[in-house]
Amino acid sequence: MKRRYSFPVHLTGAAVARTGDEMAGPALVLAGFALTGSAADASLLLAGVTVSSVLGDPVLGSLLDRVERPGRLLAATLALYAAGLTAVLVGLGRLPFALTLAAAVLTGLLGPALSGGWTAQLPAVVRDDRLDRANALDAMTFGAAGLAGPALAGGTAEALGAPTAVVLSAALVALALPAAWALPARTDPTPKSPTRGGRPRPVPSGPVPSGPVLSDPAPPVPVPSDPAPPGSAPSVPVPSGPLVGPAVGLAVGLAVDLAAGLRAVVRSPALARATLTSVVSCTAQGMLAACLALLGERVLGGAGRGAMLLSCAAVSALAANAVLARFPRAIAPDTLLWTGALLQAAAPAAAVLGHPTVLVAAAFVAGIGEGPQLTALFAVRHREAPERLRSQIFTTGAGLKITGFALGAVVAGPVAARSLTGALLLATGTAVLAALAFFAVPAPRGRAAPA
């Protein structure tokens, strides 16, 4: 299976979909302002499509871990995400804004399929000895998307109108559907129920992972007395019956998976500190993002020029990850997590000086911290996540990071309006806190703390 599905196809699909996703946020803001005339409504659209992702991530990750063909579910999720973006655009100026905002929130539930959900499928695509390099290349698609997405949104909105920018972002997401659909089947899927449609099916010998499989109404197979594999969920009796069996079985199975995923993160020091460090770092990134317009206006001569700082950060993140892809084991992933946080702390601290050259250099420094930190985060998850919970851990982590970013922007916005320096210092302190959070979690037993 691993040789039949081309990794370049996987990488291209991820890059195209993520570019559409990175384009969607700015495009929605521009379209919201153009069609409603309200900057507040435009900001609410962005917040709605961003914050809600944390609610759907655990469920989406659990489903991806349970199905035999995760690519099919991933493709369906991408299709719904593209349709949701289109629905938001259609509702703007035509429906009550509350309904349009609700559509944005529902669409945001599916967004992390383009990040953690896709990345979690890498082990099924490449051999184990190539996973480090593939992981670095996959992380580079985030940098490329972060560079191209906002630029495409602004250029398309200026040339063809803001609504067209939303349409193009949805089209890019939809363009990745074939690559997602063709992803290999899971090599060790959760076993099916012994019966389907009243006909018996053979029951595998040995330990059987617990939890019902999608749409299987029959009672679960009894688990033998052999110990369950590490990271698997405990067996839970599932009620059966013509009306409640499938629905209750799925709900119970998802609840068990969610609890198992949470335990897997909490009980693994490496996963816990990687998740905590990345979420706090993203909170600092959101704080810095809230300052960009004012920085552009006061330091670079125009609010719009502040957005160009994102492109500077994306370029340096892409370059840093290109070096990591060439030398994937030069620095331990755990070390990159906390050093990346410190580099991100240096960027807003330097921006306080208010000099144009220093500000641009600070943006490049931020990217050098963000890019390798993301690569390191993926490497730790691949290394530590139990196979059965891999997708759930990836998507849950992505949702937490996105929510941290949104909360950081919400907190720093009012502060920046009163004191830009105060907001930048707040972002600096939060990034330093991310590095300290890494060391607050004890190192795994038998593994030395990173230097």
Residue pairs with C-beta under 8 A, 6 or more apart in sequence:
1 124
1 184
1 185
1 187
2 124
2 125
2 126
2 127
2 184
4 184
5 124
5 125
5 182
5 183
5 184
7 125
7 126
7 134
9 179
9 182
10 121
10 122
10 125
10 179
10 183
11 137
11 138
11 141
12 179
13 118
13 176
13 178
13 179
13 180
14 114
14 118
14 119
14 138
14 141
14 176
14 179
15 141
15 144
15 145
16 172
16 173
16 175
16 176
16 179
17 78
17 114
17 118
17 172
17 173
17 175
17 176
17 180
18 114
18 115
18 141
18 142
18 144
18 145
18 149
19 144
19 145
19 148
19 149
19 152
19 172
20 82
20 114
20 149
20 168
20 169
20 170
20 171
20 172
20 173
20 174
20 175
20 176
21 81
21 111
21 114
21 115
21 145
21 149
21 169
21 173
22 145
22 146
22 148
22 149
22 150
23 148
23 149
23 150
23 152
23 153
23 165
23 168
23 169
23 172
24 49
24 85
24 149
24 166
24 169
24 170
24 173
25 46
25 49
25 50
25 149
25 153
26 149
26 150
26 153
26 154
26 165
26 307
27 153
27 156
27 157
27 162
27 165
27 166
27 168
27 169
28 42
28 45
28 46
28 49
28 85
28 88
28 104
28 166
29 42
29 43
29 45
29 46
30 42
30 153
30 154
30 157
30 162
30 165
31 42
31 89
31 92
31 157
31 162
31 163
31 165
31 166
32 38
32 41
32 42
32 44
32 45
32 46
32 92
33 39
33 41
33 42
33 162
34 157
34 161
34 162
34 163
35 92
35 93
35 162
35 163
36 42
36 92
36 93
36 97
41 97
44 101
45 88
45 100
45 101
45 104
47 406
47 410
48 101
48 102
48 104
48 105
48 108
49 88
49 104
49 105
49 107
49 108
49 111
50 108
50 111
50 402
50 403
50 405
50 406
51 105
51 108
51 402
51 403
51 406
51 407
52 104
52 105
52 106
52 108
52 109
53 108
53 109
53 111
53 112
53 398
53 399
53 402
53 403
54 399
54 400
54 402
54 403
55 109
55 399
56 108
56 109
56 110
56 112
56 399
57 112
57 116
57 395
57 396
57 398
57 399
57 400
58 258
58 261
58 392
58 395
58 396
58 399
59 254
59 258
60 77
60 109
60 110
60 112
60 113
60 117
60 391
60 395
61 116
61 117
61 120
61 261
61 389
61 391
61 392
61 393
61 394
61 395
61 396
62 254
62 257
62 258
62 261
62 391
62 392
63 73
63 214
63 254
64 70
64 73
64 74
64 117
64 120
64 391
64 392
64 395
65 190
65 257
65 388
65 389
65 390
65 391
65 392
66 190
66 211
66 213
66 214
66 253
66 257
67 73
67 186
67 189
67 214
68 185
68 186
68 189
68 190
69 183
69 185
69 186
70 121
70 124
70 183
70 186
70 391
71 121
71 180
71 181
71 182
71 183
71 184
71 185
72 181
74 113
74 117
74 118
74 121
74 180
74 183
75 177
75 178
75 180
75 181
77 110
77 113
77 117
78 110
78 113
78 114
78 173
78 174
78 176
78 177
78 180
79 174
79 177
80 107
80 110
81 107
81 110
81 111
81 113
81 114
81 173
82 170
82 171
82 173
82 174
83 170
84 103
84 104
84 106
84 107
84 110
85 107
85 166
85 169
85 170
85 173
86 166
86 167
86 170
87 103
87 107
88 100
88 103
88 104
88 107
88 166
89 163
89 166
89 167
89 170
91 99
91 100
91 103
92 100
92 163
111 402
112 395
112 398
112 399
112 402
113 395
114 173
115 142
115 394
115 395
115 398
116 391
116 393
116 394
116 395
116 396
116 397
116 398
116 399
117 391
117 394
117 395
117 398
118 180
119 135
119 138
119 378
119 394
120 381
120 390
120 391
120 393
120 394
120 395
121 183
121 391
122 131
122 134
122 135
122 138
122 382
123 131
123 382
123 387
123 390
124 183
124 184
124 186
124 187
125 134
125 183
125 184
126 134
131 382
132 328
132 329
132 379
133 325
133 328
135 328
135 375
135 378
135 379
135 382
136 321
136 324
136 325
136 328
136 375
137 325
138 378
139 321
139 324
139 371
139 374
139 375
139 378
140 318
140 321
140 322
140 325
140 371
142 317
142 371
142 374
143 314
143 315
143 317
143 318
143 321
143 367
143 371
144 314
144 318
146 310
146 313
146 314
146 317
147 311
147 314
147 315
147 318
149 169
150 307
150 310
150 311
151 311
152 165
152 168
152 169
153 165
153 169
154 165
154 307
156 164
156 165
156 168
157 164
157 165
188 387
190 209
190 211
190 213
190 388
191 204
191 208
191 209
191 213
191 221
192 201
192 213
192 216
193 201
193 212
193 213
193 216
193 217
193 218
193 219
193 220
193 221
194 200
194 201
194 202
194 203
194 218
194 221
195 201
195 218
196 216
196 218
203 221
206 224
206 226
207 223
207 224
207 226
207 227
207 228
207 229
208 221
208 223
208 224
209 228
209 229
209 232
209 233
209 388
210 220
210 223
210 228
210 232
210 233
210 234
210 235
210 236
210 256
211 220
211 233
211 236
211 252
211 253
211 256
211 257
212 220
212 238
212 249
212 250
212 252
212 253
213 253
214 250
215 246
215 250
216 246
216 249
217 240
217 242
217 245
217 246
217 249
218 240
218 245
219 237
219 238
219 240
220 235
220 237
220 238
223 235
228 234
229 386
229 388
230 386
231 260
231 264
231 386
231 387
231 388
231 389
232 260
232 386
232 388
233 256
233 257
233 259
233 260
233 388
234 256
234 260
236 252
236 253
236 256
238 245
238 248
238 249
238 252
238 253
239 245
239 248
239 249
239 252
240 249
257 389
257 392
258 392
260 388
260 389
261 389
261 392
261 393
261 396
264 271
264 385
264 386
264 389
264 393
265 271
265 272
265 275
265 393
265 396
265 397
266 272
268 384
268 444
269 441
269 442
269 443
269 444
270 334
270 380
270 383
270 384
270 444
270 447
271 380
271 381
271 384
271 385
271 393
272 441
273 337
273 437
273 438
273 439
273 440
273 441
274 334
274 337
274 376
274 377
274 380
274 381
274 384
274 438
275 397
275 400
276 434
276 437
276 438
276 440
276 441
277 337
277 338
277 341
277 434
277 435
277 437
277 438
278 337
278 373
278 374
278 377
278 397
278 401
278 434
279 397
279 400
279 401
279 403
279 404
280 341
280 404
280 430
280 431
280 433
280 434
280 437
281 340
281 341
281 344
281 370
281 373
281 404
281 431
281 434
282 401
282 402
282 404
282 405
282 408
283 404
283 405
283 407
283 408
283 430
283 434
284 341
284 344
284 345
284 348
284 408
284 427
284 428
284 430
284 431
284 434
285 344
285 366
285 370
285 405
285 408
286 404
286 405
286 406
286 407
286 408
286 409
286 410
286 411
286 412
287 348
287 408
287 409
287 411
287 412
287 423
287 426
287 427
287 430
288 347
288 348
288 351
288 366
288 412
288 424
288 427
289 310
289 405
289 408
289 409
290 408
290 409
290 412
290 413
290 416
290 423
291 348
291 351
291 412
291 416
291 420
291 423
291 424
291 427
292 306
292 307
292 309
292 310
293 303
293 306
293 307
294 303
294 306
294 416
294 420
295 306
295 309
295 351
295 359
295 420
296 302
296 303
296 304
296 305
296 306
296 307
296 308
296 309
297 303
297 306
298 354
298 420
299 351
299 354
299 355
299 356
299 359
300 306
300 308
300 356
300 359
309 359
309 360
309 363
310 363
312 360
312 363
312 364
312 367
313 363
313 364
313 366
313 367
313 370
314 367
315 364
315 367
316 363
316 364
316 365
316 366
316 367
316 368
316 371
317 367
317 368
317 370
317 371
317 372
317 374
318 367
318 371
319 367
319 368
319 371
320 367
320 368
320 371
320 372
321 371
321 372
321 374
321 375
324 330
324 331
324 371
324 372
324 375
331 372
332 450
333 375
333 376
333 377
333 379
333 380
333 383
334 376
334 380
334 438
334 450
335 376
335 450
335 451
336 372
336 373
336 375
336 376
337 373
337 376
337 377
337 380
337 438
338 434
338 435
338 438
338 439
338 450
339 369
339 435
340 369
340 370
340 372
340 373
340 376
341 369
341 373
341 431
341 432
341 434
341 435
341 438
342 369
342 431
342 432
342 435
343 365
343 366
343 368
343 369
344 366
344 369
344 370
344 373
344 431
344 434
345 428
345 429
345 431
345 432
345 434
345 435
346 362
346 365
346 369
346 428
347 362
347 363
347 365
347 366
347 369
348 362
348 424
348 425
348 427
348 428
348 431
349 424
349 425
349 428
350 358
350 359
350 361
350 362
350 365
351 358
351 359
351 362
351 424
352 421
352 424
352 425
353 359
377 397
381 390
381 393
381 394
381 397
382 390
385 393
385 394
408 427
408 430
411 426
412 423
412 426
412 427
415 422
415 423
415 426
416 422
416 423
439 449
443 449
